[in-house]
């Protein structure tokens, strides 16, 4: 029987850590971004006998397996255990300990006893791989738990909020929901189309809405805040006239409907804050010039879209709702977005500099973006435009070489401007070749702390390198 142990300090009491683990979404929140784990079923509730979780988890490459774990021996404020009932190991026992270290700090200790299948042969060929995978996984889990607690702890004495979210199933919104749930907040998902059956361990309320139709204000009555993330994917297909119309109308019209619904509620029933997504592209193509929230706005189709997007929030602001115009930069995640689309090529050694490579990329990790969103939600002094970007933008050339280095792959190819324009049309000019050297002045001045401000470490952490 092999044993793996990892212990890390956490910036919260053992009771707070146990509460974090006990909330819906905690299991999924802890999963490394470089792995694809899906909860396919649950039985019982955390803290009660017979609580089981069934997941589909990667084994090797495209091969996945089903794992059934039973949680037991719950000791509130101190820990719990889980054991494998079905899965890839011959035996598996995981002891979760939360060890007090003063009123506002503790240690998280994971102790795992496991036995590989096929006896000595399994140990010979799989022992080192399993140990390395456990080290990567639990290093990530401990770091993420500490990071999330650092985000929540400053507001521990504030009442938990009921938050309505659009775009909650997108690659930012889905993780945002998990972050908010594990922080003790409740979430109402505004979803277009048919309301789905909530997946296992979801813990949220689903409400149907038509983004292109006026919203019944009663949907938002009783909510403390609204986060609006929904919008058509700008990178999905060429920018035909109809596509550009969808990009604009999928942002401006739903935002106006939300703002009107907020304005229609009596002041005592209004959500106090609307955090509405916008885009850092509002700055336009500005070369090497550094842009803050106070800089003049730029030109181009995306800049025009962002202006209309932000203007659509005006009815809410005029009604006294605090409005944050959250200008999203390039959000990095290995699962989706710009990084997700490039990973296959980079892993194959075909990473390429785009155009001159001198255009600036205002990047931010998904977890820092979620932290910044939460910070704006909870910090009552923040309103108006907020640059949701990291503090250290890089050029496309630097990004390309850094990603290649992190993946230990060559990245010496070059895609000239004419080839990008021929392949992608207008989107090449405004999204791939445009230079946006934006910085998060308002976040920094308000005291927000970035967990991953440096590109190489951010990429290494999210890719498990």
PyMOL commands that set and color helices and strands:
alter all, ss='L'
color gray80, all
select helices_A, chain A and resi 14-22+26-29+119-153+173-182+217-219+241-264+267-269+280-283+301-311+314-318+337-347+366-378+396-406+417-424+426-432+441-445+455-462
alter helices_A, ss='H'
color red, helices_A
select strands_A, chain A and resi 2-10+38-43+51-60+63-75+79-86+91-100+106-115+162-166+186-191+205-208+225-228+273-279+290-291+322-328+330-332+352-354+360-361+363-365+384-388+394-395+413-415+437-438
alter strands_A, ss='S'
color yellow, strands_A
deselect
rebuild
show_as cartoon
